[in-house]
Amino acid sequence: MAPLRFSANVSWLFPELPGLPARLRAAGSSGFEAAEVAWPYSESPEALARAAREAGLRLVLINTPPGDREKGEMGLGAVPGRQAAFREGLEQAVLYAKALGCPRYPTLFSSTPSPSCPSPPRPCPTFGVWENRTPGQRARSPSALAFPLLQSWSFVSCLWILSVVCGSPVCYSFILGSCAGGCMTREVARIHLMAGRVPLGADRAAVRSEMETVFLENLRHAAGVLAQESLVGLLEPINTRSTDPQYFLDTPQQAAAILQKVGRPNLQLQMDIFHWQIMDGNLTGNIREFLPLVGHVQVAQVPGRGEPDSPGELNFPYLFQLLEDEGYKGFVGCEYQPQGDTAEGLNWLRSYWDRRGRPQAGQ
């Protein structure tokens, strides 16, 4: 089992340093190989890309713009009447993702690896697309085991239709686990498509159907835009018990159901363990159930949202081992509030590296 790969969320880490370029340099000096930024839009994409290169980092995750913060907006994906603004923000996010990350991955429609990715992928034996498995490593997805000889996109399309018709999350994860989790290279840049808040004063139950309809419409549009640029979109449930009581998307079950309805292989689930624990608990069961849909993980202790080794409810050595055992190959984002100096608070990560080693290129 390969060790986990960690990315520094520089919107949270290194708050003692002014500006994103300085935080990126600090993340690189601390041993991170990747970084993520919630909203990079205060800096030019060229300046951030240069700072990331100089720090030896890949930028692997950004958010779509939040909207009008002065009016209380926190994302626009599901907000009625804000579809045009969501699409405008998506275009801006795509511009940044292309400049900042490793934006090109070979998709089901391409057979050429990206020259900008540091570890070239290889043909996937399941569908003839691209992967980054280590030599001899078997695919974990059930479809890779059940259909090793099927190599046509038409077959995959039929399975997508079947997943929608049968209405089963198992069907959906069965397909996504092969197409997105198993065969796509992990170096693709990801954009968190923020759902947004229930309008102030509105009853959540009363507007749920309308907001979901808007979200589905925007997600289908986003999936098409992202596919043209070989990017992946993420849906992140944010807890409504302590962090944001008005946020529309608040449980992994709700997010997985929406992903199934949209039915696009380049939309995945963002698992922030902090939010999942607060909303539902049952982390072992939920991780095992939803991991085939997950394109990115984030961590913080509960309830204080500090370092993983700070006092709290969660046993992170167990959770990290669980992610390894379940075959997770994506990044684990460090999105927490440092309890003191950020670098001094990374002892938990240095201990992990001492125990498990660091991932090698291509893992």
Backbone torsions as a table, in degrees:
resi	resn	phi	psi	omega
1	MET	NA	128.8	-179.8
2	ALA	-75.6	146.5	175.8
3	PRO	-67.3	157.8	179.1
4	LEU	-70.5	155.5	176.9
5	ARG	-109.8	133.1	-173.9
6	PHE	-114.0	143.0	174.6
7	SER	-121.8	146.1	-179.5
8	ALA	-92.9	120.9	174.2
9	ASN	-83.7	101.4	-173.0
10	VAL	-81.1	1.1	167.3
11	SER	-77.9	-18.3	-179.2
12	TRP	-113.2	-44.2	-176.8
13	LEU	-81.7	156.4	179.0
14	PHE	58.5	43.9	178.2
15	PRO	-66.0	-15.3	178.7
16	GLU	-72.8	-9.4	-178.9
17	LEU	-107.6	140.8	-179.6
18	PRO	-85.4	128.6	171.0
19	GLY	86.6	149.5	-178.2
20	LEU	-66.2	-40.2	179.1
21	PRO	-58.1	-42.1	178.9
22	ALA	-65.0	-38.0	179.0
23	ARG	-68.8	-36.2	176.6
24	LEU	-63.7	-42.4	178.1
25	ARG	-62.2	-39.9	179.0
26	ALA	-65.7	-39.0	178.5
27	ALA	-63.4	-42.9	177.7
28	GLY	-63.5	-41.4	179.5
29	SER	-66.5	-24.1	-179.6
30	SER	-85.9	-0.9	175.3
31	GLY	102.4	-0.8	178.1
32	PHE	-69.5	147.4	174.1
33	GLU	-101.0	-10.7	-176.4
34	ALA	-148.1	161.1	178.5
35	ALA	-141.9	162.3	174.7
36	GLU	-138.1	151.5	-177.1
37	VAL	-135.2	130.0	179.3
38	ALA	-62.7	-63.3	-179.0
39	TRP	-129.8	101.8	-176.7
40	PRO	-86.5	7.6	-163.0
41	TYR	-77.1	-5.1	175.8
42	SER	-78.9	-15.1	177.9
43	GLU	-114.8	155.8	176.3
44	SER	-72.0	147.1	179.3
45	PRO	-61.7	-32.5	179.8
46	GLU	-66.5	-42.2	-179.6
47	ALA	-65.8	-41.3	179.4
48	LEU	-68.4	-40.8	178.8
49	ALA	-61.8	-40.7	179.2
50	ARG	-65.7	-43.1	178.8
51	ALA	-63.3	-39.7	179.3
52	ALA	-66.0	-42.9	178.8
53	ARG	-61.9	-45.0	-179.4
54	GLU	-63.5	-29.3	179.0
55	ALA	-87.0	-3.9	-178.6
56	GLY	73.3	30.8	-174.9
57	LEU	-114.5	150.8	163.4
58	ARG	-102.3	138.0	172.5
59	LEU	-93.2	117.5	-168.5
60	VAL	-109.8	-8.7	-176.8
61	LEU	-156.0	133.4	168.3
62	ILE	-136.0	167.0	175.7
63	ASN	-102.7	155.8	165.8
64	THR	-67.3	155.5	-179.9
65	PRO	-57.3	146.8	-175.1
66	PRO	-75.2	-17.3	-171.9
67	GLY	99.3	-149.6	-177.9
68	ASP	-89.0	99.0	-176.6
69	ARG	-65.3	-32.5	-179.7
70	GLU	-64.9	-24.5	176.9
71	LYS	-95.3	7.5	176.1
72	GLY	86.4	14.3	-179.0
73	GLU	-80.1	145.0	178.9
74	MET	-141.9	64.1	-173.6
75	GLY	102.7	155.9	-172.3
76	LEU	-130.5	0.4	-170.9
77	GLY	-57.8	-35.7	-176.5
78	ALA	-112.2	11.3	-172.8
79	VAL	-90.1	116.3	-179.7
80	PRO	-59.4	139.1	178.3
81	GLY	83.2	-1.8	-177.9
82	ARG	-116.5	21.6	-177.7
83	GLN	-60.5	-43.2	-178.8
84	ALA	-63.2	-41.1	179.7
85	ALA	-67.6	-37.2	176.5
86	PHE	-60.8	-45.4	-177.5
87	ARG	-68.1	-35.1	175.2
88	GLU	-64.6	-43.1	177.7
89	GLY	-65.3	-36.2	177.6
90	LEU	-60.8	-43.7	178.6
91	GLU	-60.2	-39.3	178.4
92	GLN	-66.3	-42.0	179.0
93	ALA	-63.3	-40.4	178.8
94	VAL	-62.7	-42.4	177.9
95	LEU	-57.1	-45.7	179.9
96	TYR	-69.0	-42.1	-177.9
97	ALA	-62.0	-39.0	179.1
98	LYS	-66.2	-35.9	-178.3
99	ALA	-79.9	-31.4	-169.0
100	LEU	-95.6	-37.0	-170.3
101	GLY	-101.0	-152.2	171.8
102	CYS	-107.5	81.9	-159.1
103	PRO	-75.0	-16.6	-172.9
104	ARG	-106.4	124.9	169.2
105	TYR	-123.9	145.7	177.6
106	PRO	-70.1	119.1	-175.3
107	THR	-94.1	-173.9	175.9
108	LEU	-63.3	-15.7	-179.1
109	PHE	-101.4	4.3	-174.2
110	SER	-133.0	149.8	176.9
111	SER	-125.3	20.2	-178.3
112	THR	-117.6	120.8	178.8
113	PRO	-68.6	155.7	-177.9
114	SER	-75.8	130.7	176.4
115	PRO	-69.5	-16.5	-177.7
116	SER	-87.9	-11.3	179.1
117	CYS	-83.9	137.6	-175.2
118	PRO	-70.7	-25.5	-179.2
119	SER	-124.8	104.4	-175.3
120	PRO	-62.8	138.0	177.7
121	PRO	-79.6	170.9	-179.0
122	ARG	-124.0	161.1	179.9
123	PRO	-59.6	136.4	177.5
124	CYS	-84.9	129.2	-177.6
125	PRO	-68.4	-15.0	-177.0
126	THR	-77.7	-54.3	-175.5
127	PHE	-124.6	9.2	178.8
128	GLY	73.9	16.7	176.1
129	VAL	-102.0	-157.0	-165.8
130	TRP	-115.8	147.1	-178.6
131	GLU	-143.4	175.3	176.2
132	ASN	-130.9	35.9	178.3
133	ARG	-71.8	153.1	175.3
134	THR	-73.1	155.7	-178.0
135	PRO	-55.9	131.2	178.2
136	GLY	84.1	-7.4	-178.4
137	GLN	-75.9	129.7	-179.6
138	ARG	-84.5	148.6	176.4
139	ALA	-66.3	140.6	-179.1
140	ARG	-90.0	-19.9	-174.7
141	SER	-71.7	143.6	-179.3
142	PRO	-62.6	-32.3	-179.1
143	SER	-68.2	-32.6	178.9
144	ALA	-66.9	-29.4	178.3
145	LEU	-82.3	-34.3	-174.1
146	ALA	-83.3	-28.2	-173.9
147	PHE	-130.4	59.7	-174.9
148	PRO	-69.1	-16.8	-175.7
149	LEU	-101.0	-5.3	-175.3
150	LEU	-87.8	126.4	-172.0
151	GLN	-131.6	17.2	-174.7
152	SER	-107.5	141.7	176.2
153	TRP	-65.9	-29.8	179.2
154	SER	-61.9	-36.2	177.8
155	PHE	-65.5	-43.4	178.7
156	VAL	-62.0	-40.2	178.9
157	SER	-60.4	-42.4	178.7
158	CYS	-61.6	-38.7	179.6
159	LEU	-67.7	-36.0	175.5
160	TRP	-60.3	-44.6	179.1
161	ILE	-61.7	-42.7	179.4
162	LEU	-60.8	-39.4	-178.8
163	SER	-63.4	-35.3	178.7
164	VAL	-73.9	-42.0	-177.6
165	VAL	-66.4	-43.0	-175.9
166	CYS	-76.7	-18.8	175.2
167	GLY	67.8	27.1	-176.5
168	SER	-111.4	129.0	173.6
169	PRO	-59.6	-28.0	178.2
170	VAL	-63.8	-43.8	177.6
171	CYS	-59.7	-43.7	-177.3
172	TYR	-64.6	-48.9	-178.4
173	SER	-68.2	-27.6	176.4
174	PHE	-58.5	-43.6	-179.1
175	ILE	-79.6	-48.3	-176.0
176	LEU	-64.3	-34.9	179.1
177	GLY	-61.6	-29.6	178.2
178	SER	-86.3	-48.0	-173.5
179	CYS	-75.9	-43.8	-174.8
180	ALA	-96.0	-48.6	-175.0
181	GLY	-77.7	-33.9	-173.4
182	GLY	-94.6	-34.5	-168.5
183	CYS	-108.2	-23.8	179.8
184	MET	-78.0	143.0	173.9
185	THR	-63.4	147.0	-176.5
186	ARG	-80.1	-3.8	-172.9
187	GLU	-84.2	1.7	-177.4
188	VAL	-66.5	139.9	174.1
189	ALA	-72.7	147.4	-177.1
190	ARG	-124.6	145.5	179.4
191	ILE	-123.1	122.2	174.4
192	HIS	-75.8	115.6	-179.2
193	LEU	-88.9	94.5	-171.5
194	MET	-68.9	129.9	-176.4
195	ALA	-73.6	-41.8	-178.6
196	GLY	98.4	-178.6	-172.2
197	ARG	-103.0	151.4	168.2
198	VAL	-62.9	132.1	-178.1
199	PRO	-53.6	140.1	-177.9
200	LEU	-57.7	129.6	-179.8
201	GLY	88.3	-10.8	-179.7
202	ALA	-84.6	150.3	175.2
203	ASP	-83.2	124.9	-175.6
204	ARG	-55.7	-45.7	-178.2
205	ALA	-65.1	-35.1	-176.9
206	ALA	-70.4	-32.3	-175.9
207	VAL	-103.6	0.3	-175.0
208	ARG	-57.7	-47.5	-176.9
209	SER	-63.3	-45.2	180.0
210	GLU	-63.3	-42.9	-178.5
211	MET	-67.9	-36.7	177.2
212	GLU	-65.6	-39.9	178.0
213	THR	-60.2	-44.2	177.7
214	VAL	-63.1	-43.1	-178.7
215	PHE	-62.1	-45.7	179.3
216	LEU	-60.5	-42.7	178.4
217	GLU	-61.2	-46.9	-179.1
218	ASN	-67.7	-36.5	-179.7
219	LEU	-68.3	-39.0	177.0
220	ARG	-63.6	-41.6	175.5
221	HIS	-61.8	-47.1	-178.5
222	ALA	-61.0	-41.2	-179.3
223	ALA	-59.7	-39.9	178.3
224	GLY	-66.7	-43.5	178.9
225	VAL	-63.5	-44.8	-178.1
226	LEU	-66.9	-36.9	179.5
227	ALA	-62.5	-36.6	178.6
228	GLN	-63.0	-27.5	-178.7
229	GLU	-107.1	9.0	-179.6
230	SER	56.5	49.8	178.5
231	LEU	-120.2	162.2	179.5
232	VAL	-116.9	137.7	174.4
233	GLY	-101.5	146.7	-178.6
234	LEU	-123.1	145.6	173.0
235	LEU	-111.8	125.1	-179.6
236	GLU	-117.6	116.9	170.3
237	PRO	-71.1	132.5	179.1
238	ILE	-117.5	131.4	-171.7
239	ASN	-66.3	142.2	-179.3
240	THR	-104.0	9.5	179.9
241	ARG	-92.7	-30.9	-178.6
242	SER	-136.5	-33.1	-172.4
243	THR	-86.6	-52.3	-174.8
244	ASP	-150.5	89.4	-175.3
245	PRO	-59.7	-20.5	-177.4
246	GLN	-96.6	-1.7	-174.1
247	TYR	-67.2	139.3	-173.6
248	PHE	-73.9	-44.4	-173.8
249	LEU	-98.7	109.4	-171.1
250	ASP	-129.8	-1.2	176.8
251	THR	-137.3	152.8	176.2
252	PRO	-63.6	-30.6	179.0
253	GLN	-64.7	-43.2	178.1
254	GLN	-64.1	-43.7	-178.8
255	ALA	-65.3	-42.0	-179.9
256	ALA	-65.0	-38.0	178.3
257	ALA	-64.5	-39.0	178.8
258	ILE	-68.4	-42.0	176.5
259	LEU	-58.2	-40.5	179.6
260	GLN	-64.7	-41.0	179.7
261	LYS	-67.1	-37.0	178.9
262	VAL	-70.1	-43.6	174.5
263	GLY	65.1	47.8	178.5
264	ARG	-123.9	129.7	-174.2
265	PRO	-70.7	-16.6	179.8
266	ASN	-98.4	19.2	168.8
267	LEU	-114.8	129.5	-174.8
268	GLN	-134.8	-179.2	-175.7
269	LEU	-103.3	137.0	174.0
270	GLN	-103.6	118.1	-175.1
271	MET	-101.8	101.3	171.5
272	ASP	-94.4	108.9	-173.4
273	ILE	-61.9	-31.3	176.6
274	PHE	-57.8	-50.9	-178.8
275	HIS	-68.0	-40.4	-177.9
276	TRP	-64.0	-40.0	179.2
277	GLN	-64.4	-43.3	-176.9
278	ILE	-67.4	-38.8	-175.7
279	MET	-80.9	-36.1	-167.7
280	ASP	-137.9	-24.4	-172.8
281	GLY	64.5	-145.8	176.4
282	ASN	47.4	44.9	-172.5
283	LEU	-63.4	-40.0	-179.6
284	THR	-59.8	-49.3	-179.4
285	GLY	-65.4	-42.6	-178.4
286	ASN	-69.1	-38.6	177.2
287	ILE	-62.6	-46.1	-179.6
288	ARG	-64.7	-36.3	-178.0
289	GLU	-73.0	-43.2	-169.7
290	PHE	-102.2	-6.1	-176.7
291	LEU	-57.9	-33.4	176.6
292	PRO	-59.8	-19.6	179.2
293	LEU	-94.2	-8.4	-167.3
294	VAL	-85.4	129.5	175.4
295	GLY	-108.1	-10.2	-179.5
296	HIS	-161.9	144.9	179.7
297	VAL	-122.1	145.2	172.8
298	GLN	-131.6	151.2	-174.3
299	VAL	-134.1	147.9	170.7
300	ALA	-167.6	151.3	179.5
301	GLN	-72.7	153.1	177.3
302	VAL	-115.6	133.4	9.4
303	PRO	-97.7	-5.8	-169.9
304	GLY	-79.8	-12.4	-178.6
305	ARG	60.5	36.3	176.1
306	GLY	-97.3	-162.1	179.9
307	GLU	-58.1	153.1	178.3
308	PRO	-56.1	-27.2	179.9
309	ASP	-96.5	9.0	175.6
310	SER	-78.1	162.4	-177.7
311	PRO	-60.0	137.3	179.5
312	GLY	169.3	-168.8	-172.0
313	GLU	-80.4	-25.3	-164.6
314	LEU	-97.9	138.8	176.7
315	ASN	-98.6	90.0	-173.5
316	PHE	-70.0	-33.9	173.2
317	PRO	-55.6	-40.4	176.5
318	TYR	-65.1	-44.8	-177.4
319	LEU	-66.7	-39.3	177.1
320	PHE	-63.7	-41.0	177.8
321	GLN	-64.2	-38.4	178.0
322	LEU	-61.9	-44.8	178.1
323	LEU	-61.4	-41.3	176.8
324	GLU	-62.6	-47.8	-177.8
325	ASP	-61.3	-33.9	-179.4
326	GLU	-83.5	-0.5	173.5
327	GLY	83.6	22.9	-179.5
328	TYR	-69.1	130.7	-176.0
329	LYS	-117.6	-3.8	-178.5
330	GLY	-80.9	-169.4	179.8
331	PHE	-88.0	151.5	173.0
332	VAL	-110.7	110.2	-176.3
333	GLY	-84.0	134.2	178.3
334	CYS	-90.4	88.9	-178.7
335	GLU	-110.8	81.0	-178.8
336	TYR	-142.8	167.4	178.8
337	GLN	-95.2	109.9	179.6
338	PRO	-57.7	137.6	-179.5
339	GLN	-81.0	-9.8	177.9
340	GLY	-161.5	-140.3	175.9
341	ASP	-62.6	130.3	-173.6
342	THR	-60.9	-48.2	-176.4
343	ALA	-63.1	-41.1	177.9
344	GLU	-65.7	-29.0	179.8
345	GLY	-80.5	3.3	179.8
346	LEU	-92.6	16.9	177.9
347	ASN	-58.9	-34.4	178.6
348	TRP	-61.3	-38.3	-178.7
349	LEU	-74.7	-40.7	176.9
350	ARG	-62.7	-37.1	177.1
351	SER	-65.6	-39.1	177.0
352	TYR	-62.5	-46.3	179.3
353	TRP	-63.1	-38.9	178.1
354	ASP	-63.0	-37.6	-177.0
355	ARG	-80.1	-41.8	-172.4
356	ARG	-107.8	-13.0	-174.5
357	GLY	80.1	173.3	178.9
358	ARG	-101.4	148.2	179.3
359	PRO	-60.9	141.5	174.2
360	GLN	-89.4	159.8	179.5
361	ALA	-55.3	132.1	178.5
362	GLY	93.2	-9.5	178.8
363	GLN	-80.3	NA	NA
